[in-house]
Amino acid sequence: MSQTNQSSLLPKLRFPEFSEQGSWVVKPLGDLAALVTNRIGDREATLLSVTSGVGLVSQEEKFGREIAGAARSNYFSIKVNDFAYNKSATKEFPQGQIALNTDYDNAAVPNSIFTCFRADELFVLPDFLKHLFSRNHHGLWLQNFLTVGARAHGSLQINNDDLFAMPIPLPDGPRALDEQKAVASGLNTLDKLIDAELEKLSVLRQQKQGLLQQLFPDDGQGLPKLRFAKFAEAASWRETTLSQVISLLSGAHLSPDAYSEIGAVPYFTGPSDFTNDVGLVTKWTDKTTKVAENRDVLITVKGSGVGELWYLSLPEVALGRQLMAVRAQSCEDLFLYYFLQTKRSDFVAMASGNLIPGLSREDVLSLKIFLPEPDEQRQISDCLASLDDALSQQELRTSILKKHKLGLLQQLFPTLEEVTG
């Protein structure tokens, strides 16, 4: 095996029992793994796809069915501990994702968009490589060999020689595999903790969805399935349309000369602005257009995010054309927010028939709504808001753990710059 000498290559963080084991070394991936090119032909196998942030999953799980069609026989056959490199760009992995097959001993992936390889476990542990790839070590290397728009059938064009020339940092000496195992084991333990917190988050989301379905009437029904005991004898809910209980503010496009870096009102062009810190929104305007106000419900009405909702907690926001603001007039604003959440699938269905998915003002204003008395509206809102608070706390815990893992990855492996320098 060839080997690149790095006399002082060390991770920033190292387990104490290996502190006297000397420097790490660098070897090309081709010295540590072999290409897998066997096809499944007519054999039975679990057909896999990849999900960003998750890894390899069965096509049945991801799509509800197998999607191979006539190309099935050419799928690459892989086993447990084989790697599958998906040459499709995602937000998390712009140069494609390398996933370890941990669950399927008789599986296959599409040959058109995957390159598969098998680690030589005499020299490198698959779990060790898995964590190195999870920090996008491969992407930082492969970006040097990609040209803009280099795709075929939606797949990034990557030469296998470039992939297998990737420099891999790893421990050296007689205890090299022991150190790899320690690094992988520590990160695997953290992954299990993150998975447990993600499962709690999933349960909370399911609970909320269940409550939304029970606390609001189904279409054609005047009362919900679940009603708080103190309102069991209260008056029936009254039917009306949103046009009778809200005002609706449409967004507008602002030309560049309307922007003001010193203006007091952020200008949100679409849903992506809600996922950022408001301080990162670079386009600001003074009051040259209509603005949404605190406690309005903002809704995406154009594009792929149709139906996404936000309860506005900022004093004012100027809206781009992708957004509208729903303002409660004769109902509780939080009750309105949660009611609109129950209509997300309706919004998507109404918008999907258009060339560019979109909702009109009439689509929103014509929605039927059943309203209980204000006290019952507030009780429902308080219940769901408490669950939202729990969701926010759980999301925060999960986010902190993920950031902690990212920090560990940055310290437990040398950077690509250190490896190639």
C-alpha positions in Angstrom: 0.0 0.0 0.0 1.2 3.5 -0.8 1.4 6.0 2.0 1.8 9.8 2.2 4.0 10.8 5.1 2.6 13.6 7.3 5.2 14.0 10.1 2.9 16.2 12.2 -0.6 15.3 11.1 -2.8 15.1 14.2 -6.5 15.8 15.1 -7.1 18.6 17.5 -8.8 16.2 19.9 -7.5 12.8 20.6 -8.4 10.0 23.1 -5.7 10.0 25.9 -4.9 6.4 25.5 -3.6 7.1 22.0 -1.7 10.2 22.7 1.7 8.4 22.4 0.8 6.6 19.2 2.4 9.2 16.9 1.1 11.1 14.0 -1.7 10.1 11.7 -1.0 9.2 8.1 -2.8 9.9 4.8 -3.7 7.3 2.3 -5.7 7.5 -0.9 -9.2 6.0 -0.7 -8.1 3.6 -3.5 -5.6 2.0 -1.2 -8.3 1.4 1.5 -11.3 0.4 -0.6 -12.3 -1.5 -3.7 -14.9 -0.6 -6.3 -18.1 -2.6 -6.2 -19.6 -3.2 -9.7 -21.6 -6.5 -9.3 -25.1 -6.2 -10.8 -28.2 -7.9 -9.2 -29.5 -9.2 -12.5 -32.7 -11.2 -11.8 -31.9 -11.8 -8.1 -34.1 -10.6 -5.3 -32.8 -7.7 -3.4 -34.0 -4.7 -1.4 -33.8 -1.6 -3.7 -32.4 1.4 -1.9 -32.4 5.1 -2.4 -30.7 7.9 -0.3 -32.3 10.5 1.9 -30.3 13.5 2.9 -29.6 13.5 6.7 -30.7 9.9 7.0 -28.7 7.8 4.6 -29.8 4.7 2.7 -33.5 3.7 2.9 -35.6 1.3 0.9 -37.4 2.7 -2.1 -40.6 1.2 -0.6 -40.1 3.4 2.5 -39.2 6.5 0.6 -41.5 6.4 -2.4 -44.1 3.9 -1.3 -43.0 1.5 -4.1 -40.0 0.3 -6.0 -39.1 2.6 -8.9 -36.4 0.7 -10.7 -38.5 -0.4 -13.8 -36.5 -1.9 -16.6 -33.2 -0.6 -15.2 -33.4 -2.9 -12.2 -31.1 -5.7 -13.4 -28.3 -3.2 -13.8 -28.5 -2.0 -10.2 -25.3 -2.4 -8.2 -25.4 -5.2 -5.6 -24.2 -4.1 -2.2 -23.9 -5.7 1.3 -23.8 -4.5 4.9 -20.8 -2.1 5.4 -20.6 -1.2 1.7 -20.6 2.5 0.8 -22.8 4.0 -1.9 -21.9 7.4 -3.2 -25.0 9.2 -4.6 -23.8 11.7 -7.2 -26.8 14.1 -6.8 -26.4 17.5 -5.2 -28.3 18.4 -2.1 -28.2 21.4 0.2 -26.3 19.5 2.8 -24.0 17.7 0.3 -23.6 19.9 -2.8 -21.1 17.3 -4.2 -23.2 14.3 -3.4 -23.6 12.1 -0.3 -21.6 9.0 0.6 -23.7 6.7 2.7 -22.8 3.5 4.6 -25.2 0.5 4.2 -25.7 -0.5 7.8 -29.0 -2.4 7.6 -29.4 -4.4 4.3 -27.3 -7.5 3.6 -28.8 -8.1 0.2 -29.5 -4.7 -1.4 -29.0 -2.8 -4.6 -28.8 0.9 -5.7 -29.2 2.5 -9.2 -26.0 2.2 -11.2 -26.9 5.5 -13.0 -26.3 7.8 -10.0 -24.3 5.7 -7.6 -20.7 4.6 -7.2 -20.2 1.8 -4.7 -17.1 0.7 -2.8 -16.1 -1.7 0.0 -13.6 -0.8 2.7 -10.7 -3.2 3.4 -11.3 -3.7 7.1 -7.7 -4.8 7.7 -6.8 -1.1 7.3 -9.9 1.0 7.9 -13.2 0.5 9.7 -16.3 1.4 7.8 -17.7 3.3 10.8 -14.6 5.4 10.9 -15.0 6.4 7.2 -18.7 7.0 7.7 -18.1 9.8 10.1 -15.3 11.3 8.0 -17.7 11.5 5.1 -20.5 12.9 7.3 -18.5 16.1 7.6 -18.4 16.3 3.8 -14.7 15.5 3.6 -15.4 13.9 0.2 -17.3 17.0 -1.1 -14.5 19.4 -0.2 -12.1 17.1 -2.2 -14.4 16.5 -5.2 -15.3 20.1 -5.7 -11.9 20.5 -7.3 -12.9 18.1 -10.0 -16.4 19.4 -10.8 -17.2 21.9 -13.5 -20.3 24.0 -13.3 -23.3 22.2 -14.8 -21.3 18.9 -15.2 -24.3 16.6 -15.1 -25.8 13.7 -17.0 -29.3 12.6 -16.4 -29.3 14.8 -13.3 -26.2 13.2 -11.9 -22.9 15.0 -11.1 -20.1 13.9 -13.3 -17.3 12.5 -11.1 -14.5 10.4 -12.4 -13.9 7.3 -10.2 -10.1 8.0 -10.4 -10.7 11.3 -8.7 -12.9 9.7 -6.1 -10.4 7.1 -5.2 -7.6 9.6 -5.2 -9.3 11.2 -2.2 -6.8 11.6 0.7 -8.0 9.8 3.8 -6.4 10.7 7.2 -6.2 7.9 9.7 -4.2 6.7 12.7 -1.0 4.8 12.1 0.9 2.1 14.0 -0.1 -1.2 15.7 -3.1 0.3 17.5 -4.4 2.1 14.4 -7.6 0.1 14.3 -8.2 0.5 18.0 -8.0 4.3 17.7 -10.4 4.2 14.7 -12.8 2.1 16.7 -12.6 4.6 19.6 -13.4 7.6 17.4 -16.3 5.7 15.6 -17.7 4.4 18.9 -17.8 7.8 20.5 -19.5 9.4 17.5 -21.9 6.4 17.2 -23.0 6.9 20.9 -23.7 10.5 20.1 -25.7 9.5 17.0 -27.8 7.3 19.1 -28.5 10.1 21.5 -29.4 12.4 18.6 -31.7 9.7 17.1 -33.5 9.4 20.5 -34.1 13.1 20.6 -35.3 13.1 17.0 -37.7 10.3 17.9 -39.1 12.4 20.8 -39.5 15.3 18.3 -41.3 13.1 15.9 -43.7 11.9 18.7 -44.5 15.5 19.6 -45.2 16.4 16.0 -47.5 13.4 15.7 -49.3 14.4 18.9 -49.8 17.9 17.6 -51.1 16.7 14.3 -53.5 14.4 16.1 -54.8 17.2 18.3 -55.2 19.5 15.3 -57.4 16.8 13.7 -59.5 16.4 16.8 -59.8 20.0 18.1 -61.1 21.4 14.8 -64.2 20.0 12.9 -63.8 17.9 9.8 -65.2 19.3 6.6 -69.0 19.1 6.7 -69.0 18.7 10.5 -70.1 21.5 12.8 -68.3 20.3 15.9 -64.9 18.8 16.7 -64.3 15.2 17.8 -62.6 16.4 21.0 -64.0 19.2 23.1 -62.8 20.5 26.5 -65.1 19.4 29.3 -66.0 23.0 30.4 -67.4 23.6 27.0 -69.4 20.4 26.6 -72.7 22.2 27.1 -71.6 25.4 25.3 -73.2 26.7 22.2 -72.6 25.0 18.9 -69.8 26.4 16.7 -71.1 28.8 14.0 -70.2 28.4 10.3 -68.9 31.3 8.3 -66.2 32.1 5.7 -62.8 33.6 6.3 -63.8 36.6 4.3 -66.2 37.5 7.2 -63.6 37.3 10.0 -60.2 38.4 8.5 -58.6 41.0 6.4 -56.1 39.8 3.8 -52.9 41.7 2.9 -51.2 40.8 -0.4 -47.5 41.1 -0.8 -45.8 43.3 -3.5 -42.6 43.3 -5.4 -40.3 46.1 -4.4 -37.9 47.5 -7.0 -34.3 47.9 -5.9 -34.7 51.7 -5.6 -37.2 51.1 -2.8 -34.6 49.3 -0.6 -33.1 51.2 2.2 -30.3 49.7 4.3 -31.2 52.0 7.2 -34.9 51.3 7.0 -36.7 49.9 10.1 -38.8 47.3 8.3 -37.4 44.0 7.0 -38.6 43.0 3.5 -39.3 39.3 3.3 -39.4 38.1 -0.3 -40.4 34.5 0.5 -40.3 31.6 3.0 -36.5 31.3 3.1 -36.4 34.6 5.0 -38.3 33.1 7.9 -35.7 30.4 8.4 -32.9 33.0 8.9 -32.1 35.3 11.7 -33.9 38.5 10.8 -30.6 40.3 11.1 -29.4 38.3 8.1 -32.1 39.7 5.9 -30.2 42.1 3.7 -33.0 44.0 2.0 -34.7 46.5 4.2 -37.2 49.2 3.3 -38.9 52.0 4.9 -42.7 52.1 4.7 -43.1 52.4 1.0 -45.4 49.4 0.9 -48.0 47.7 3.0 -46.6 45.8 5.9 -47.7 42.8 8.0 -47.9 43.4 11.8 -47.2 41.5 14.9 -49.7 38.6 15.4 -50.6 38.4 11.8 -50.5 35.0 10.2 -48.2 34.9 7.2 -48.8 32.4 4.4 -46.7 31.4 1.4 -49.0 31.7 -1.7 -46.6 31.1 -4.5 -43.9 28.5 -5.3 -43.0 25.1 -3.8 -43.7 26.2 -0.2 -47.4 27.0 -0.8 -49.3 26.8 2.5 -46.3 27.3 4.8 -47.4 29.4 7.8 -45.8 31.7 10.3 -47.3 33.5 13.3 -45.5 36.8 13.1 -43.7 37.9 16.3 -41.9 40.9 14.7 -43.4 44.4 14.9 -43.6 44.8 11.1 -42.6 43.0 7.9 -42.9 44.2 4.3 -44.1 41.3 2.2 -42.8 40.1 -1.2 -45.2 38.6 -3.8 -44.8 35.1 -2.5 -46.5 36.0 0.8 -49.8 37.2 2.1 -50.8 38.3 5.7 -54.0 37.0 7.2 -55.2 39.4 10.0 -57.8 38.3 12.4 -60.7 40.8 12.8 -63.5 38.9 14.6 -61.7 35.8 15.9 -58.7 35.0 18.0 -55.5 35.3 16.1 -53.8 32.2 17.5 -57.0 30.2 16.9 -56.9 31.4 13.3 -53.3 30.4 13.0 -54.0 26.8 14.1 -57.1 26.5 12.0 -55.0 27.5 8.9 -52.5 24.7 9.8 -55.4 22.2 9.4 -55.8 23.5 5.8 -52.2 23.0 4.6 -53.1 20.0 2.4 -56.1 22.0 1.0 -53.8 24.9 0.0 -51.4 22.5 -1.7 -54.2 20.9 -3.6 -55.7 24.2 -4.7 -52.3 25.5 -5.9 -51.0 22.3 -7.7 -53.0 22.8 -10.9 -51.2 25.9 -11.8 -48.0 26.1 -13.9 -46.4 27.8 -10.9 -48.1 26.6 -7.8 -50.1 29.6 -6.4 -53.1 30.6 -4.3 -55.4 33.5 -5.1 -57.0 35.8 -2.6 -60.3 34.1 -3.3 -58.8 30.7 -2.5 -58.1 32.0 1.0 -61.1 34.2 1.6 -63.6 31.5 0.5 -62.5 28.9 3.1 -65.2 27.9 5.4 -64.5 28.1 9.1 -66.4 27.0 12.2 -66.0 29.3 15.2 -66.8 28.6 18.9 -67.1 31.4 21.4 -64.0 33.4 22.2 -63.3 31.5 25.5 -63.2 28.2 23.7 -61.1 29.6 21.0 -58.5 30.7 23.6 -58.6 27.3 25.3 -57.8 25.5 22.1 -55.1 28.0 21.2 -53.5 27.7 24.7 -53.4 23.9 24.4 -51.8 23.9 21.0 -49.4 26.8 21.9 -48.2 24.8 24.9 -47.4 21.9 22.6 -45.6 24.2 20.2 -43.5 25.4 23.2 -42.6 21.8 23.9 -41.8 21.3 20.2 -39.5 24.4 20.2 -37.6 23.2 23.3 -37.2 19.7 21.7 -36.0 21.2 18.4 -33.5 23.3 20.4 -32.1 20.2 22.3 -31.8 18.4 19.0 -30.1 21.3 17.3 -27.6 21.7 20.2 -26.6 18.0 20.0 -26.1 18.3 16.2 -23.9 21.3 16.6 -22.0 19.4 19.3 -21.4 16.5 17.0 -20.3 18.9 14.2 -17.8 20.4 16.6 -16.5 17.0 17.6 -16.1 16.0 13.9 -14.1 19.1 13.3 -11.8 18.1 16.2 -11.6 14.4 15.8 -10.5 14.4 12.2 -7.8 16.6 10.6 -9.2 19.0 8.0 -8.8 18.5 4.3 -6.4 21.5 4.2 -4.3 19.9 6.9 -4.4 16.6 5.1 -3.3 18.0 1.7 -1.0 20.7 3.1 
